[in-house]
């Protein structure tokens, strides 16, 4: 892919993600921009496949995190417990390429201490 075209895609994706995150009230909208940068791939097919993996991984991670954080509270230890459950499940479902971005989203949830 042409470097200029990729640069434009990265800048647009990042800007759009930050604007949307701000519009829906995300406290750390620049994290959405960072995740958007990680999502810009060379082809539409790769981008769609990664987006679907990220969606599945995020739904799974939020479900696991919601259960753990609801019953055990929000702490470093419960976040570690979340990782001990989530990471092996992510590998089993072939989501290993999106573990980092999904973990960022869950850590934001942890930092905000959202009532679940």
BATOR-21811 format. One line per field, with one value per residue (C-alpha): residue in three letters; residue number from 0; y, x, z. Coordinates in steps of 0.05 Angstrom, whole numbers, plus 5000, padded with zeros to 4 digits. Layout:
resn: (ALA / ...)
resi: (NUM / ...)
yy: (Y / ...)
xx: (X / ...)
zz: (Z / ...)
REM end
This chain:
resn: (UNK / UNK / UNK / UNK / UNK / UNK / UNK / UNK / UNK / UNK / UNK / UNK / UNK / UNK / UNK / UNK / UNK / UNK / UNK / UNK / UNK / UNK / UNK / UNK / UNK / UNK / UNK / UNK / UNK / UNK / UNK / UNK / UNK / UNK / UNK / UNK / UNK / UNK / UNK / UNK / UNK / UNK / UNK / UNK / UNK / UNK / UNK / UNK / UNK / UNK / UNK / UNK / UNK / UNK / UNK / UNK / UNK / UNK / UNK / UNK / UNK / UNK / UNK / UNK / UNK / UNK / UNK / UNK / UNK / UNK / UNK / UNK / UNK / UNK / UNK / UNK / UNK / UNK / UNK / UNK / UNK / UNK / UNK / UNK / UNK / UNK / UNK / UNK / UNK / UNK / UNK / UNK / UNK / UNK / UNK / UNK / UNK / UNK / UNK / UNK / UNK / UNK / UNK / UNK / UNK / UNK / UNK / UNK / UNK / UNK / UNK / UNK / UNK / UNK / UNK / UNK)
resi: (0 / 1 / 2 / 3 / 4 / 5 / 6 / 7 / 8 / 9 / 10 / 11 / 12 / 13 / 14 / 15 / 16 / 17 / 18 / 19 / 20 / 21 / 22 / 23 / 24 / 25 / 26 / 27 / 28 / 29 / 30 / 31 / 32 / 33 / 34 / 35 / 36 / 37 / 38 / 39 / 40 / 41 / 42 / 43 / 44 / 45 / 46 / 47 / 48 / 49 / 50 / 51 / 52 / 53 / 54 / 55 / 56 / 57 / 58 / 59 / 60 / 61 / 62 / 63 / 64 / 65 / 66 / 67 / 68 / 69 / 70 / 71 / 72 / 73 / 74 / 75 / 76 / 77 / 78 / 79 / 80 / 81 / 82 / 83 / 84 / 85 / 86 / 87 / 88 / 89 / 90 / 91 / 92 / 93 / 94 / 95 / 96 / 97 / 98 / 99 / 100 / 101 / 102 / 103 / 104 / 105 / 106 / 107 / 108 / 109 / 110 / 111 / 112 / 113 / 114 / 115)
yy: (5000 / 5070 / 5105 / 5169 / 5130 / 5091 / 5156 / 5187 / 5124 / 5126 / 5200 / 5194 / 5131 / 5161 / 5227 / 5194 / 5146 / 5203 / 5244 / 5185 / 5167 / 5239 / 5241 / 5180 / 5204 / 5161 / 5190 / 5171 / 5184 / 5183 / 5109 / 5098 / 5135 / 5090 / 5028 / 5056 / 5062 / 4989 / 4972 / 5004 / 4947 / 4943 / 4912 / 4916 / 4841 / 4844 / 4903 / 4869 / 4804 / 4842 / 4883 / 4820 / 4789 / 4852 / 4853 / 4780 / 4789 / 4852 / 4820 / 4761 / 4804 / 4850 / 4791 / 4760 / 4828 / 4845 / 4780 / 4785 / 4859 / 4855 / 4799 / 4815 / 4891 / 4933 / 4923 / 4903 / 4832 / 4826 / 4854 / 4800 / 4748 / 4775 / 4766 / 4695 / 4677 / 4721 / 4709 / 4632 / 4639 / 4690 / 4643 / 4585 / 4626 / 4653 / 4724 / 4731 / 4787 / 4833 / 4816 / 4882 / 4927 / 4890 / 4894 / 4969 / 4974 / 4932 / 4972 / 5036 / 5003 / 4987 / 5058 / 5088 / 5040 / 5035 / 5004 / 4938)
xx: (5000 / 5024 / 5051 / 5011 / 4946 / 4960 / 4977 / 4911 / 4873 / 4907 / 4894 / 4821 / 4807 / 4840 / 4802 / 4735 / 4745 / 4762 / 4702 / 4655 / 4684 / 4676 / 4604 / 4584 / 4619 / 4680 / 4726 / 4790 / 4772 / 4845 / 4848 / 4795 / 4841 / 4899 / 4858 / 4837 / 4910 / 4920 / 4860 / 4884 / 4909 / 4930 / 4866 / 4792 / 4790 / 4843 / 4808 / 4740 / 4769 / 4805 / 4743 / 4702 / 4755 / 4758 / 4683 / 4680 / 4739 / 4711 / 4643 / 4676 / 4724 / 4669 / 4627 / 4685 / 4704 / 4633 / 4625 / 4693 / 4689 / 4617 / 4630 / 4701 / 4707 / 4756 / 4829 / 4896 / 4883 / 4816 / 4845 / 4899 / 4845 / 4808 / 4872 / 4882 / 4812 / 4809 / 4878 / 4872 / 4801 / 4824 / 4879 / 4830 / 4783 / 4841 / 4833 / 4906 / 4919 / 4869 / 4885 / 4922 / 4868 / 4813 / 4853 / 4860 / 4784 / 4774 / 4827 / 4789 / 4727 / 4767 / 4794 / 4725 / 4696 / 4632 / 4573 / 4558)
zz: (5000 / 4983 / 5046 / 5032 / 5025 / 5089 / 5126 / 5104 / 5126 / 5194 / 5205 / 5184 / 5224 / 5286 / 5280 / 5268 / 5326 / 5374 / 5351 / 5360 / 5428 / 5451 / 5425 / 5465 / 5527 / 5531 / 5585 / 5547 / 5474 / 5451 / 5469 / 5416 / 5367 / 5387 / 5375 / 5308 / 5289 / 5306 / 5262 / 5197 / 5154 / 5081 / 5053 / 5066 / 5076 / 5131 / 5163 / 5164 / 5191 / 5246 / 5262 / 5270 / 5315 / 5356 / 5364 / 5386 / 5432 / 5463 / 5476 / 5508 / 5549 / 5573 / 5594 / 5633 / 5663 / 5682 / 5721 / 5756 / 5772 / 5795 / 5845 / 5866 / 5856 / 5818 / 5834 / 5805 / 5830 / 5797 / 5732 / 5736 / 5748 / 5687 / 5646 / 5671 / 5646 / 5583 / 5551 / 5546 / 5520 / 5469 / 5445 / 5441 / 5397 / 5354 / 5380 / 5400 / 5350 / 5386 / 5459 / 5469 / 5442 / 5479 / 5544 / 5535 / 5531 / 5593 / 5631 / 5614 / 5643 / 5705 / 5712 / 5705 / 5756 / 5717 / 5755 / 5722)
REM end
